[in-house]
Amino acid sequence: MSRKLQALLFLGGSAVFAYLVTRIGVGKLLADAAQTGWMFLPILCLYGVVYACNTAAWWLIMADEPSRPPFWRTYAITTAGFALNFVTPMVNVGGEPFKIAAASRWLGVRRAAGSVVTYQMLHTLGMLLSFLTAIVLGALLLPPHAALLAGLAVAFTVLAALCWLLLTGHRRGVLEQALNLMHRIPLLDRLARRLEPTRATLAQMDGQITEFYHKRPRRFYQALVLEYLSRSIFMLEYVLIGLSVGFKITYLQAYAIGGLTSLIQNVIFIVPFEVGTKEGSLYVLFRLLGLDPALGVYTAIVSRLRDLAWIAAGLGLVWLSNRRPAAERAITP
């Protein structure tokens, strides 16, 4: 995508954001922020629990390794990785190479890469299952408009198919098959030829992925449950924000709002930093559910403040994640 188009999309999203803020009023948003007060603390801490679930899922994947990072070092690497993904808009891939490099001190590069790919597939599967749950709740809670229900039905079908593809990848491997597919696509065949020397490594990583699924099925589903649980815990953020300003949002409403908003943001991923798309989708969803749409925009602003706080913490943890293990320092002359 060209920089000019990125700039236009960012400006368009910023215009939507500015319009919604103007429509609601800066004074009302500031008053809501003052009313939230100390509730900002549990809202921030909630995301720490989400990251703990993500960390535990990755730690389970690494359980069979001769050595693995301690849990709290893994937590630091996970948090730093998500922060790097946030600061690489649209592609969200900056965190994975960092996690591989950080974990390779314990696992070696190939095993670290295999664990990160396996985790990312599980993370995506957990996210898709969360989207499916939100779609079902949306069909039950949103107004029964034919066009809306049809859109939800199409989205459910596509997401269910993607879940099946990811499970197939865990059962049969995905990296070498992806390389074979790239050879048959005209625009990607040149890249595939450059990657061809890595085929043996990709096959070994595929073996690592499928081994985890077939030989450790219990651990596989435990990690998947943790990923799904992390998404479910995150939905409590909307309940807490509503309570902080005197509005009651039920957990099922919060799940529908959070899941559908995240789905929309992933579909419209080309807008840098989700500017305008987050605020607009929350405004519409709150209105469709019979809630104050102004609260939707305020919720988007609070979630952005939470993102900034955890990005700052995650970028600070990049330094800690790169520190050498104590045992390694001990043998260094």
Rosetta silent file (secondary structure, phi, psi, omega in degrees, C-alpha in Angstrom):
SEQUENCE: MSRKLQALLFLGGSAVFAYLVTRIGVGKLLADAAQTGWMFLPILCLYGVVYACNTAAWWLIMADEPSRPPFWRTYAITTAGFALNFVTPMVNVGGEPFKIAAASRWLGVRRAAGSVVTYQMLHTLGMLLSFLTAIVLGALLLPPHAALLAGLAVAFTVLAALCWLLLTGHRRGVLEQALNLMHRIPLLDRLARRLEPTRATLAQMDGQITEFYHKRPRRFYQALVLEYLSRSIFMLEYVLIGLSVGFKITYLQAYAIGGLTSLIQNVIFIVPFEVGTKEGSLYVLFRLLGLDPALGVYTAIVSRLRDLAWIAAGLGLVWLSNRRPAAERAITP
SCORE:     score description
SCORE:     0.000 S_00000001
   1 L     0.000  135.928 -177.621    0.000    0.000    0.000 S_00000001
   2 L   -73.138  155.466  178.442    1.352    3.445   -0.937 S_00000001
   3 H   -64.781  -32.221 -179.913    2.149    6.046    1.691 S_00000001
   4 H   -64.512  -43.648  179.030   -0.270    8.428    0.014 S_00000001
   5 H   -66.687  -39.600  176.611   -3.181    6.010    0.437 S_00000001
   6 H   -58.831  -43.695 -179.571   -2.152    5.350    4.044 S_00000001
   7 H   -64.478  -40.992  179.279   -2.160    9.089    4.702 S_00000001
   8 H   -63.739  -42.597  178.973   -5.585    9.507    3.077 S_00000001
   9 H   -64.990  -40.010  178.773   -7.048    6.670    5.146 S_00000001
  10 H   -64.348  -42.198  178.864   -5.527    8.116    8.321 S_00000001
  11 H   -65.692  -40.042  178.315   -6.960   11.549    7.527 S_00000001
  12 H   -63.608  -44.441  177.514  -10.369   10.042    6.755 S_00000001
  13 H   -63.581  -39.656  178.738  -10.379    8.124   10.032 S_00000001
  14 H   -63.809  -36.328  178.123   -9.250   11.224   11.901 S_00000001
  15 H   -64.663  -41.404  177.182  -12.141   13.167   10.351 S_00000001
  16 H   -62.712  -44.607  179.527  -14.622   10.536   11.591 S_00000001
  17 H   -60.571  -46.900 -179.168  -13.056   10.665   15.047 S_00000001
  18 H   -62.954  -40.500  178.852  -13.186   14.477   15.136 S_00000001
  19 H   -61.387  -45.160 -178.408  -16.823   14.478   13.970 S_00000001
  20 H   -66.845  -40.504  178.001  -17.902   12.067   16.699 S_00000001
  21 H   -63.298  -42.431  178.837  -16.022   13.975   19.405 S_00000001
  22 H   -64.830  -41.107 -179.009  -17.590   17.239   18.217 S_00000001
  23 H   -62.829  -39.972 -177.696  -21.068   15.655   18.083 S_00000001
  24 H   -82.092  -39.815 -179.274  -20.783   14.378   21.657 S_00000001
  25 L   106.038  126.465 -179.891  -18.884   17.340   23.082 S_00000001
  26 H   -61.894  -36.710 -179.484  -15.416   17.548   24.578 S_00000001
  27 H   -60.067  -42.087  179.564  -16.927   18.709   27.865 S_00000001
  28 H   -66.252  -41.078  179.644  -19.023   15.568   28.239 S_00000001
  29 H   -64.019  -40.254  177.843  -16.055   13.325   27.476 S_00000001
  30 H   -67.126  -37.072  177.735  -13.919   15.139   30.061 S_00000001
  31 H   -64.636  -40.234  176.995  -16.736   14.878   32.603 S_00000001
  32 H   -63.000  -40.401  179.748  -16.939   11.120   31.967 S_00000001
  33 H   -63.700  -41.272  177.789  -13.174   10.839   32.424 S_00000001
  34 H   -64.561  -36.682  179.370  -13.386   12.683   35.765 S_00000001
  35 H   -70.002  -33.853  178.570  -16.221   10.387   36.840 S_00000001
  36 H   -62.337  -46.114  172.917  -14.203    7.289   35.893 S_00000001
  37 H    50.525 -123.380 -175.017  -11.440    8.411   38.251 S_00000001
  38 H   -66.068  -15.018  179.464   -9.833    5.530   40.143 S_00000001
  39 H   -66.760  -14.067  174.667  -11.613    2.986   37.910 S_00000001
  40 H   -60.014  -31.835 -176.895   -8.858    3.590   35.365 S_00000001
  41 H   -65.111  -53.051  177.305   -6.640    1.399   37.561 S_00000001
  42 H   -63.716  -29.978  177.369   -8.701   -1.852   37.352 S_00000001
  43 H   -63.944  -41.501  177.487   -9.273   -1.172   33.641 S_00000001
  44 H   -68.498  -43.116 -177.362   -5.495   -1.065   33.142 S_00000001
  45 H   -66.287  -29.606 -179.652   -4.861   -4.072   35.391 S_00000001
  46 H   -57.062  -39.049 -178.858   -7.445   -6.144   33.529 S_00000001
  47 H   -70.040  -25.794  174.008   -5.203   -6.185   30.465 S_00000001
  48 H   -63.678  -36.545  176.259   -2.378   -7.494   32.610 S_00000001
  49 H   -67.623  -38.996  177.040   -4.536  -10.558   33.330 S_00000001
  50 H   -58.257  -47.228  179.366   -5.188  -10.919   29.586 S_00000001
  51 H   -64.834  -31.374  177.592   -1.438  -10.976   28.927 S_00000001
  52 H   -64.341  -39.781  176.746   -0.988  -13.536   31.719 S_00000001
  53 H   -65.614  -43.180  177.147   -3.358  -15.903   29.886 S_00000001
  54 H   -59.936  -42.992 -179.941   -1.494  -15.313   26.611 S_00000001
  55 H   -63.454  -44.633 -179.054    1.812  -16.000   28.356 S_00000001
  56 H   -61.682  -36.923  178.720    0.517  -19.200   29.968 S_00000001
  57 H   -64.349  -45.464  179.309   -0.639  -20.487   26.561 S_00000001
  58 H   -66.358  -37.780 -179.769    2.795  -19.903   25.003 S_00000001
  59 H   -63.325  -36.860  176.265    4.506  -21.404   28.070 S_00000001
  60 H   -63.283  -38.982  179.861    2.458  -24.603   27.635 S_00000001
  61 H   -63.215  -34.736 -178.062    3.638  -24.845   24.031 S_00000001
  62 L   -88.419    4.931 -170.722    7.264  -24.655   25.209 S_00000001
  63 L   -62.344  -30.267 -177.390    6.769  -27.168   28.054 S_00000001
  64 L   -85.040   -3.931 -178.456    8.563  -30.077   26.312 S_00000001
  65 L   -72.226  148.926  177.848   11.682  -28.078   25.554 S_00000001
  66 L   -56.317  -34.010  174.485   14.875  -28.940   27.497 S_00000001
  67 L  -146.089  150.688  177.250   14.828  -25.364   28.759 S_00000001
  68 L  -145.973  159.731 -179.893   12.371  -22.510   28.429 S_00000001
  69 L   -62.040  146.287  172.018   12.235  -18.936   29.728 S_00000001
  70 L   -56.653  156.845 -173.172   10.918  -18.522   33.280 S_00000001
  71 H   -57.338  -45.403 -175.835    7.239  -17.585   33.362 S_00000001
  72 H   -72.679  -27.025  172.104    7.783  -13.935   34.263 S_00000001
  73 H   -70.087  -37.985  175.825   10.491  -13.550   31.620 S_00000001
  74 H   -63.550  -37.290  177.375    8.030  -15.088   29.141 S_00000001
  75 H   -62.060  -43.529  178.992    5.429  -12.561   30.365 S_00000001
  76 H   -63.142  -43.165  179.637    7.848   -9.712   29.669 S_00000001
  77 H   -64.135  -43.104 -179.964    8.607  -11.074   26.181 S_00000001
  78 H   -61.840  -48.059 -178.826    4.881  -11.525   25.435 S_00000001
  79 H   -63.504  -42.464  178.061    3.969   -8.016   26.591 S_00000001
  80 H   -63.992  -39.287  179.428    6.872   -6.496   24.666 S_00000001
  81 H   -63.146  -43.758  177.950    5.880   -8.467   21.550 S_00000001
  82 H   -64.843  -37.539  178.325    2.288   -7.203   21.643 S_00000001
  83 H   -62.530  -42.693  178.332    3.565   -3.638   22.153 S_00000001
  84 H   -64.677  -34.328  176.099    5.766   -3.923   19.058 S_00000001
  85 H   -65.072  -38.507  179.851    2.772   -5.211   17.103 S_00000001
  86 H   -64.055  -35.184 -176.600    0.750   -2.158   18.159 S_00000001
  87 L   -89.021    5.748  170.888    3.415    0.236   16.893 S_00000001
  88 L  -116.090   79.507 -173.050    3.580   -1.468   13.480 S_00000001
  89 L   -60.713  151.292  177.946    0.110   -0.515   12.183 S_00000001
  90 L    75.717  -51.446 -176.331   -1.729   -2.622    9.583 S_00000001
  91 L   -88.029  -33.829  176.995    0.796   -5.479    9.425 S_00000001
  92 L    49.943   47.828 -179.247    1.139   -6.140   13.183 S_00000001
  93 L  -122.645    1.430 -176.564    4.157   -8.410   12.724 S_00000001
  94 L   -65.004  -27.060 -175.490    6.916   -6.572   14.575 S_00000001
  95 H   -75.809  -31.306 -174.424    6.410   -8.607   17.739 S_00000001
  96 H   -68.102  -47.650  175.572    6.906  -12.105   16.329 S_00000001
  97 H   -58.961  -36.245  177.893   10.539  -11.720   15.148 S_00000001
  98 H   -64.416  -43.691 -179.614   11.312  -10.133   18.520 S_00000001
  99 H   -63.175  -39.083  177.793    9.740  -13.049   20.421 S_00000001
 100 H   -62.505  -47.192 -178.450   11.737  -15.533   18.339 S_00000001
 101 H   -63.808  -40.699 -177.893   14.989  -13.674   19.014 S_00000001
 102 H   -69.853  -42.303 -178.203   14.254  -13.340   22.746 S_00000001
 103 H   -76.023  -19.524 -177.151   13.178  -16.982   23.231 S_00000001
 104 H   -65.402  -18.111  177.165   16.055  -18.340   21.130 S_00000001
 105 H   -62.950  -29.196  179.437   18.407  -17.822   24.083 S_00000001
 106 H  -100.974  -37.848 -170.451   16.687  -20.799   25.710 S_00000001
 107 H  -102.216  -19.379 -167.207   15.280  -22.771   22.753 S_00000001
 108 L    87.910  157.048 -172.324   17.546  -22.051   19.812 S_00000001
 109 H   -63.606  -46.900 -175.135   16.326  -20.151   16.777 S_00000001
 110 H   -65.406  -46.528 -179.060   14.465  -22.999   15.024 S_00000001
 111 H   -67.720  -35.478  177.022   12.633  -24.257   18.114 S_00000001
 112 H   -64.503  -43.885  178.659   11.837  -20.678   19.166 S_00000001
 113 H   -62.496  -41.753  179.011   10.432  -19.924   15.709 S_00000001
 114 H   -62.764  -40.667  179.942    8.350  -23.104   15.802 S_00000001
 115 H   -67.598  -37.308  179.836    6.915  -22.245   19.219 S_00000001
 116 H   -69.127  -42.336  177.845    6.047  -18.691   18.110 S_00000001
 117 H   -63.546  -44.429  178.277    4.356  -19.907   14.907 S_00000001
 118 H   -60.250  -44.799  179.171    2.417  -22.555   16.859 S_00000001
 119 H   -63.376  -43.193 -177.689    1.361  -19.954   19.417 S_00000001
 120 H   -62.685  -37.599  176.656    0.354  -17.446   16.740 S_00000001
 121 H   -64.649  -43.093  177.641   -1.849  -20.068   15.074 S_00000001
 122 H   -66.103  -40.045  178.370   -3.463  -20.878   18.434 S_00000001
 123 H   -60.769  -44.011  178.728   -3.839  -17.177   19.226 S_00000001
 124 H   -66.039  -40.483  178.322   -5.592  -16.614   15.902 S_00000001
 125 H   -62.652  -43.235  176.910   -7.823  -19.651   16.441 S_00000001
 126 H   -61.772  -39.003  177.566   -8.828  -18.355   19.872 S_00000001
 127 H   -64.426  -43.165  179.155   -9.594  -14.964   18.345 S_00000001
 128 H   -63.737  -40.413  177.126  -11.745  -16.536   15.615 S_00000001
 129 H   -63.449  -36.393  176.169  -13.688  -18.558   18.192 S_00000001
 130 H   -65.530  -40.711  176.398  -14.265  -15.328   20.102 S_00000001
 131 H   -61.557  -42.613  178.736  -15.564  -13.681   16.931 S_00000001
 132 H   -60.633  -41.348  177.428  -17.950  -16.602   16.375 S_00000001
 133 H   -62.159  -43.567 -179.826  -19.265  -16.187   19.918 S_00000001
 134 H   -64.268  -36.651  178.858  -19.772  -12.452   19.375 S_00000001
 135 H   -65.386  -42.832  177.691  -21.642  -13.103   16.119 S_00000001
 136 H   -62.003  -44.747  178.465  -24.045  -15.500   17.854 S_00000001
 137 H   -64.757  -37.775  177.325  -24.615  -12.967   20.634 S_00000001
 138 H   -62.127  -40.793  178.375  -25.064  -10.222   18.040 S_00000001
 139 H   -63.263  -30.703 -178.726  -27.746  -12.260   16.267 S_00000001
 140 H   -84.963  -32.505 -170.988  -29.547  -12.626   19.605 S_00000001
 141 H  -102.747  -30.503 -177.971  -29.126   -9.089   20.964 S_00000001
 142 L   -76.885  159.363  178.354  -29.028   -6.767   17.946 S_00000001
 143 L   -56.183  139.564 -174.664  -32.230   -5.614   16.183 S_00000001
 144 L   -78.994   58.844  176.220  -33.515   -8.406   13.878 S_00000001
 145 L   -80.163  138.312 -175.970  -32.938   -6.591   10.571 S_00000001
 146 H   -59.384  -45.096 -177.834  -32.725   -8.946    7.588 S_00000001
 147 H   -65.063  -39.616  179.993  -29.583   -7.305    6.133 S_00000001
 148 H   -65.694  -44.580  179.304  -27.834   -7.342    9.503 S_00000001
 149 H   -65.087  -37.367  178.262  -28.654  -11.004   10.139 S_00000001
 150 H   -64.504  -42.004  177.800  -27.527  -11.917    6.615 S_00000001
 151 H   -63.077  -40.285  177.940  -24.194  -10.145    7.167 S_00000001
 152 H   -65.825  -37.376  179.683  -23.705  -11.960   10.468 S_00000001
 153 H   -65.677  -41.785  178.312  -24.514  -15.293    8.787 S_00000001
 154 H   -64.189  -45.213  179.614  -21.930  -14.688    6.049 S_00000001
 155 H   -61.527  -40.757  179.494  -19.314  -13.652    8.609 S_00000001
 156 H   -61.770  -43.193 -179.126  -20.039  -16.753   10.715 S_00000001
 157 H   -63.336  -45.451 -179.380  -19.590  -19.031    7.680 S_00000001
 158 H   -63.944  -43.932 -178.275  -16.286  -17.430    6.656 S_00000001
 159 H   -67.536  -38.101  176.990  -14.902  -17.522   10.206 S_00000001
 160 H   -62.490  -39.145  177.712  -15.946  -21.147   10.701 S_00000001
 161 H   -65.012  -39.586  178.297  -14.085  -22.041    7.498 S_00000001
 162 H   -65.576  -37.434  175.866  -10.981  -20.216    8.743 S_00000001
 163 H   -61.045  -42.522  178.989  -11.160  -22.144   12.025 S_00000001
 164 H   -62.909  -40.987  179.284  -11.245  -25.399   10.062 S_00000001
 165 H   -64.179  -40.514  179.594   -8.207  -24.313    8.015 S_00000001
 166 H   -67.579  -40.688  176.897   -6.228  -23.488   11.157 S_00000001
 167 H   -63.808  -37.868  176.072   -7.097  -26.817   12.768 S_00000001
 168 H   -62.762  -38.766  176.646   -6.023  -28.530    9.545 S_00000001
 169 H   -62.061  -39.027  177.604   -2.720  -26.653    9.767 S_00000001
 170 H   -68.355  -33.428 -178.126   -2.189  -27.960   13.283 S_00000001
 171 H   -78.592  -38.967 -170.093   -2.974  -31.514   12.172 S_00000001
 172 H  -117.289   -6.368 -174.571   -1.008  -31.606    8.919 S_00000001
 173 L    91.586  156.405 -175.013    1.389  -28.671    9.020 S_00000001
 174 L  -137.375  -25.589 -170.792    1.069  -25.411    7.153 S_00000001
 175 H   -71.509  -48.002 -179.837    4.458  -23.839    6.370 S_00000001
 176 H   -67.460  -37.771  176.706    5.706  -26.199    3.649 S_00000001
 177 H   -64.038  -37.289  177.283    2.250  -26.313    2.058 S_00000001
 178 H   -64.080  -38.547  177.131    2.191  -22.503    2.056 S_00000001
 179 H   -64.271  -41.460  177.269    5.550  -22.488    0.243 S_00000001
 180 H   -62.049  -40.169  179.218    4.180  -24.914   -2.366 S_00000001
 181 H   -65.979  -39.477  179.838    1.143  -22.674   -2.851 S_00000001
 182 H   -61.828  -32.986  177.957    3.326  -19.589   -3.280 S_00000001
 183 H   -62.911  -25.854 -176.293    5.148  -21.299   -6.174 S_00000001
 184 L   -94.833   -2.642 -179.896    1.815  -21.491   -8.024 S_00000001
 185 L  -103.569  120.469 -173.193    0.834  -17.831   -7.499 S_00000001
 186 L   -52.838  -43.496 -175.935    2.348  -15.525  -10.143 S_00000001
 187 L   -75.983  -15.903 -176.439    2.983  -12.557   -7.854 S_00000001
 188 L  -111.152   -5.554 -174.784    4.508  -14.691   -5.107 S_00000001
 189 H   -64.868  -33.188  178.123    6.521  -17.231   -7.090 S_00000001
 190 H   -65.097  -42.858  176.737    9.671  -15.055   -7.031 S_00000001
 191 H   -63.379  -38.314  179.849    9.492  -14.839   -3.234 S_00000001
 192 H   -62.284  -38.492  178.907    8.883  -18.600   -3.082 S_00000001
 193 H   -65.296  -35.591  177.964   12.091  -19.249   -5.037 S_00000001
 194 H   -69.659  -30.912 -178.963   14.048  -17.151   -2.542 S_00000001
 195 H   -85.284  -10.323 -174.931   12.519  -19.109    0.344 S_00000001
 196 H   -55.949  -38.226  178.754   13.143  -22.496   -1.273 S_00000001
 197 H   -62.670  -16.116 -179.873   16.514  -23.010    0.508 S_00000001
 198 H   -94.177    7.861 -175.728   14.625  -22.874    3.818 S_00000001
 199 H   -56.309  -43.187 -178.524   12.260  -25.730    2.890 S_00000001
 200 H   -62.076  -40.418  178.144   13.999  -28.206    5.206 S_00000001
 201 H   -65.847  -40.916  178.455   13.711  -25.765    8.127 S_00000001
 202 H   -63.267  -39.414  178.380   10.055  -25.131    7.320 S_00000001
 203 H   -64.116  -39.511  177.409    9.418  -28.880    7.254 S_00000001
 204 H   -65.226  -39.564  177.728   11.057  -29.242   10.671 S_00000001
 205 H   -67.105  -37.774  173.987    8.904  -26.432   12.057 S_00000001
 206 H   -58.656  -41.966  177.836    5.822  -28.113   10.565 S_00000001
 207 H   -61.450  -37.791  177.831    6.841  -31.259   12.430 S_00000001
 208 H   -65.390  -40.077  179.956    7.046  -29.240   15.646 S_00000001
 209 H   -65.901  -49.550 -177.274    3.544  -27.815   15.063 S_00000001
 210 H   -69.853  -31.976  178.369    1.905  -31.152   14.281 S_00000001
 211 H   -62.996  -40.775  179.490    3.755  -32.919   17.099 S_00000001
 212 H   -62.731  -38.838 -178.592    2.259  -30.523   19.626 S_00000001
 213 H   -72.462  -45.536 -172.971   -1.242  -31.209   18.279 S_00000001
 214 H   -81.955  -38.470 -175.139   -1.000  -34.998   17.964 S_00000001
 215 H   -93.413  -18.361  179.841    1.241  -35.905   20.911 S_00000001
 216 L  -129.447   55.699 -176.250    0.064  -33.275   23.366 S_00000001
 217 H   -61.073  -37.513  179.806   -3.683  -32.878   22.616 S_00000001
 218 H   -62.628  -45.456  179.657   -4.545  -32.061   26.225 S_00000001
 219 H   -66.742  -35.210  176.858   -1.960  -29.307   26.359 S_00000001
 220 H   -57.972  -49.982 -176.809   -3.088  -28.065   22.934 S_00000001
 221 H   -73.931  -28.390  173.356   -6.669  -27.578   24.117 S_00000001
 222 H   -63.382  -43.962  178.487   -5.520  -26.117   27.439 S_00000001
 223 H   -64.549  -39.269  179.105   -3.564  -23.471   25.526 S_00000001
 224 H   -65.494  -41.158  177.947   -6.556  -22.845   23.253 S_00000001
 225 H   -62.463  -40.381  178.051   -8.860  -22.427   26.272 S_00000001
 226 H   -62.398  -40.490  177.885   -6.392  -19.939   27.767 S_00000001
 227 H   -65.390  -42.606  177.617   -6.404  -17.922   24.541 S_00000001
 228 H   -65.556  -39.896  178.568  -10.212  -17.938   24.426 S_00000001
 229 H   -62.069  -38.269  179.450  -10.296  -17.041   28.131 S_00000001
 230 H   -60.815  -40.417  177.653   -8.012  -14.074   27.512 S_00000001
 231 H   -67.236  -38.402 -179.051  -10.512  -12.682   25.000 S_00000001
 232 H   -67.392  -38.215  177.294  -13.397  -13.332   27.400 S_00000001
 233 H   -66.332  -39.679 -179.432  -11.626  -11.501   30.223 S_00000001
 234 H   -57.699  -34.377 -177.244  -10.898   -8.568   27.917 S_00000001
 235 L   -63.668  -20.815  177.729  -14.657   -8.073   27.330 S_00000001
 236 H   -64.028  -19.254  178.868  -15.033   -7.115   30.995 S_00000001
 237 H   -56.084  -41.441 -178.742  -13.367   -3.819   30.093 S_00000001
 238 H   -67.165  -36.204  176.619  -16.644   -2.574   28.590 S_00000001
 239 H   -63.904  -45.520 -178.654  -18.538   -3.537   31.749 S_00000001
 240 H   -64.718  -41.725  179.628  -16.021   -1.659   33.921 S_00000001
 241 H   -64.337  -42.001  177.681  -16.087    1.462   31.732 S_00000001
 242 H   -61.336  -46.056  179.638  -19.886    1.505   31.821 S_00000001
 243 H   -61.433  -35.098 -175.910  -19.943    1.107   35.609 S_00000001
 244 H   -65.714  -23.174  179.693  -17.400    3.903   36.009 S_00000001
 245 L  -116.154   15.707  172.688  -19.819    6.440   34.485 S_00000001
 246 L    86.796   16.582  177.336  -23.039    5.008   35.916 S_00000001
 247 L  -109.241  139.841  177.112  -24.195    2.821   32.993 S_00000001
 248 L   -97.907  115.822  174.551  -24.989   -0.861   33.312 S_00000001
 249 L  -114.649  121.507  179.771  -23.651   -2.955   30.447 S_00000001
 250 L   -70.547  159.750 -178.827  -24.276   -6.680   30.797 S_00000001
 251 H   -63.819  -37.970  179.826  -21.431   -9.087   30.138 S_00000001
 252 H   -66.129  -39.213  174.969  -23.220  -10.571   27.096 S_00000001
 253 H   -63.014  -42.988  179.924  -23.700   -7.086   25.644 S_00000001
 254 H   -61.645  -40.174  179.961  -20.039   -6.339   26.354 S_00000001
 255 H   -65.146  -43.776  178.640  -18.966   -9.539   24.607 S_00000001
 256 H   -62.501  -43.298 -179.638  -21.050   -8.741   21.534 S_00000001
 257 H   -64.717  -51.397 -176.638  -19.699   -5.185   21.436 S_00000001
 258 H   -64.868  -43.535 -178.560  -16.064   -6.125   21.990 S_00000001
 259 H   -66.922  -44.988 -178.445  -16.053   -9.108   19.640 S_00000001
 260 H   -69.654  -36.659  176.869  -17.871   -7.392   16.766 S_00000001
 261 H   -63.251  -44.660  178.646  -15.764   -4.235   17.108 S_00000001
 262 H   -63.097  -39.075  177.859  -12.565   -6.294   16.978 S_00000001
 263 H   -62.287  -44.937  179.131  -13.891   -8.171   13.951 S_00000001
 264 H   -61.331  -42.855 -179.260  -14.651   -4.914   12.139 S_00000001
 265 H   -64.695  -34.832  178.618  -11.192   -3.559   12.957 S_00000001
 266 H   -73.037  -31.087  177.436   -9.554   -6.713   11.597 S_00000001
 267 H   -72.231  -43.107 -179.957  -11.603   -6.491    8.386 S_00000001
 268 L   -98.106   56.466 -174.088  -10.778   -2.783    7.919 S_00000001
 269 L   -75.926  -11.483 -173.777   -7.139   -3.264    8.897 S_00000001
 270 L   -75.836  -13.754  179.114   -5.801   -0.850    6.283 S_00000001
 271 L   -80.994  118.598 -177.372   -6.670    2.237    8.369 S_00000001
 272 H   -57.895  131.869  177.008   -3.539    3.099   10.404 S_00000001
 273 H    58.759   18.043  176.606   -4.042    2.730   14.162 S_00000001
 274 H    56.778   28.392 -176.637   -7.760    2.021   13.564 S_00000001
 275 L   -64.649  124.622  179.052   -8.399    5.759   13.712 S_00000001
 276 L    86.102  -40.010 -178.478  -12.117    6.431   13.306 S_00000001
 277 H   -68.421  -39.467  179.037  -13.038    2.798   12.655 S_00000001
 278 H   -65.933  -49.939 -179.064  -12.936    1.916   16.354 S_00000001
 279 H   -63.307  -43.504 -178.788  -14.896    4.967   17.430 S_00000001
 280 H   -64.876  -43.517 -178.774  -17.391    4.631   14.579 S_00000001
 281 H   -67.197  -39.792  178.201  -18.052    0.921   15.121 S_00000001
 282 H   -67.164  -39.038  177.019  -18.505    1.369   18.881 S_00000001
 283 H   -58.016  -47.090 -177.530  -20.839    4.338   18.308 S_00000001
 284 H   -69.341  -44.438 -177.570  -23.034    2.266   15.982 S_00000001
 285 H   -65.520  -41.020  176.549  -23.001   -0.909   18.106 S_00000001
 286 H   -61.068  -40.691 -179.561  -23.895    0.956   21.300 S_00000001
 287 H   -67.163  -42.497 -179.858  -26.763    2.608   19.468 S_00000001
 288 H   -63.932  -30.343 -179.448  -28.040   -0.673   18.002 S_00000001
 289 L   -87.605    4.440  178.115  -28.037   -2.233   21.475 S_00000001
 290 L    79.564   17.406  178.051  -30.071    0.629   22.901 S_00000001
 291 L  -100.464  164.336  179.151  -27.142    2.090   24.839 S_00000001
 292 L   -64.579  115.154 -178.319  -25.910    5.677   24.804 S_00000001
 293 H   -63.656  -26.053  176.903  -23.782    5.952   21.622 S_00000001
 294 H   -62.116  -33.613  177.298  -21.720    8.699   23.268 S_00000001
 295 H   -64.825  -30.575  177.213  -20.558    6.064   25.745 S_00000001
 296 H   -62.598  -43.396  179.305  -19.267    4.054   22.782 S_00000001
 297 H   -68.000  -40.624  177.926  -16.955    6.882   21.737 S_00000001
 298 H   -62.558  -39.659  177.440  -15.833    7.402   25.330 S_00000001
 299 H   -59.840  -41.905  178.876  -15.130    3.665   25.590 S_00000001
 300 H   -62.081  -40.070 -179.157  -12.940    3.881   22.472 S_00000001
 301 H   -67.194  -43.061  178.637  -10.957    6.763   24.005 S_00000001
 302 H   -62.164  -42.539 -179.767  -10.439    4.895   27.295 S_00000001
 303 H   -65.364  -31.659  176.408   -9.302    1.776   25.422 S_00000001
 304 H   -69.106  -39.274  176.769   -6.810    3.894   23.474 S_00000001
 305 H   -63.205  -40.323  176.318   -5.420    5.285   26.739 S_00000001
 306 H   -62.662  -42.623  176.618   -5.119    1.713   28.013 S_00000001
 307 H   -58.010  -45.942 -177.908   -3.326    0.736   24.802 S_00000001
 308 H   -62.234  -41.064 -179.943   -0.869    3.620   25.215 S_00000001
 309 H   -62.936  -43.846 -178.278   -0.124    2.649   28.820 S_00000001
 310 H   -76.641  -27.898  173.100    0.569   -0.986   27.911 S_00000001
 311 H   -64.308  -44.558  178.764    2.547   -0.027   24.806 S_00000001
 312 H   -61.427  -44.046  178.812    4.782    2.109   27.007 S_00000001
 313 H   -63.885  -43.016 -178.733    5.142   -0.750   29.510 S_00000001
 314 H   -64.714  -40.606  178.877    5.789   -3.267   26.722 S_00000001
 315 H   -67.222  -32.617  174.420    8.443   -1.124   25.062 S_00000001
 316 H   -66.897  -34.177 -179.678   10.121   -0.759   28.436 S_00000001
 317 H   -75.411  -12.139  175.139   10.072   -4.536   28.822 S_00000001
 318 H   -56.762  -42.012  179.303   11.936   -4.924   25.500 S_00000001
 319 H   -62.937  -46.499 -179.346   15.102   -4.114   27.457 S_00000001
 320 H   -63.911  -39.620 -178.349   14.306   -6.650   30.179 S_00000001
 321 H   -65.145  -28.613 -178.222   13.416   -9.318   27.612 S_00000001
 322 H   -86.776   -5.978  177.745   16.769   -8.896   25.895 S_00000001
 323 L   -67.770  143.581 -179.367   18.776   -9.345   29.066 S_00000001
 324 L   -72.564  146.935  176.173   20.735  -12.583   29.137 S_00000001
 325 L   -58.757  154.016 -177.369   19.635  -15.319   31.533 S_00000001
 326 H   -59.157  -40.319 -179.319   21.534  -15.409   34.858 S_00000001
 327 H   -62.936  -37.745 -179.615   23.108  -18.789   34.033 S_00000001
 328 H   -68.618  -38.412  178.810   24.441  -17.426   30.754 S_00000001
 329 H   -66.972  -32.249 -176.885   25.939  -14.371   32.474 S_00000001
 330 H   -65.398  -31.095 -177.176   27.553  -16.620   35.065 S_00000001
 331 L   -95.336    0.380  179.405   29.609  -18.497   32.477 S_00000001
 332 L   -80.817  125.658 -177.792   30.596  -15.387   30.571 S_00000001
 333 L   -68.758    0.000    0.000   34.274  -14.548   31.213 S_00000001
